[in-house]
Amino acid sequence: MPKKNIPIFATEAEEHAFWQTHDSTEYVDWGNARRCILPNLKPSTQTISLRLPESLLNNIRVMANKRDVPYQSLMKILLEEKVREERS
């Protein structure tokens, strides 16, 4: 079955809106897709404000100091581990 032509988008937001309402299998033959590795791709990050009890933050700082890592990095590691644990 012939595939539809993918439209040309003026903005990334326009493309995002399009793919939210269209099935990619009508446009792309995923049977011919190949897995690729993008070694320099960095995940998008978002800055948040998080209120923590001082005692918890102090404990995290002590843990981070023992591991010789920045406390915010340790927080990301601990959150990632817990999320992974909960999802499995």
C-alpha positions in Angstrom: 0.0 0.0 0.0 1.5 3.4 -1.0 2.4 5.7 1.9 1.2 9.3 2.2 3.6 12.1 1.8 4.7 13.8 5.0 3.8 17.5 4.9 6.4 20.2 5.3 6.0 21.9 8.6 6.8 25.6 9.3 7.6 25.0 13.0 8.4 22.2 15.4 5.2 22.9 17.2 3.2 22.4 14.0 4.9 19.1 13.4 4.3 18.0 17.0 0.6 18.9 16.7 0.4 16.9 13.4 1.9 13.7 14.8 -0.3 13.9 17.8 -3.3 13.4 15.5 -1.9 11.2 12.8 -0.7 7.6 12.7 2.9 7.4 11.5 2.3 4.0 9.9 0.3 5.8 7.1 3.4 7.8 6.3 6.5 5.7 7.2 7.3 2.0 6.4 8.6 1.0 9.8 9.5 -2.4 8.4 12.5 -0.9 6.7 13.6 1.1 9.8 17.0 0.5 11.3 18.1 1.1 14.9 20.6 3.9 15.3 22.8 5.1 18.1 23.0 8.9 18.8 26.0 9.1 21.1 25.9 12.9 21.5 22.2 13.3 22.1 21.5 14.8 25.5 18.0 14.4 27.1 16.1 17.6 27.5 16.0 18.9 31.0 13.6 21.2 32.8 14.3 23.3 35.8 11.9 22.8 38.7 11.6 24.3 42.2 11.3 21.7 44.9 10.7 22.4 48.5 12.3 19.8 50.8 12.6 19.7 54.6 16.0 21.0 55.6 16.8 17.8 57.4 16.2 15.8 54.2 18.3 18.1 52.2 21.1 18.0 54.7 21.1 14.2 54.7 21.3 14.2 50.9 24.2 16.6 51.0 26.0 14.4 53.5 25.4 11.3 51.3 26.6 13.2 48.2 29.7 14.4 50.0 30.5 10.8 51.0 30.2 9.8 47.3 32.1 12.8 46.1 29.3 14.0 43.8 27.2 17.2 43.7 24.1 16.8 45.8 21.8 17.7 42.9 23.4 14.9 40.8 22.8 12.5 43.6 19.2 13.5 43.8 18.7 12.8 40.1 20.4 9.4 40.5 18.2 8.5 43.5 15.1 9.6 41.7 16.0 7.7 38.5 16.7 4.5 40.5 13.3 4.8 42.4 11.4 5.4 39.2 13.0 2.5 37.5 12.2 0.3 40.5 8.6 1.4 40.5 8.1 0.8 36.8 9.4 -2.8 36.9 
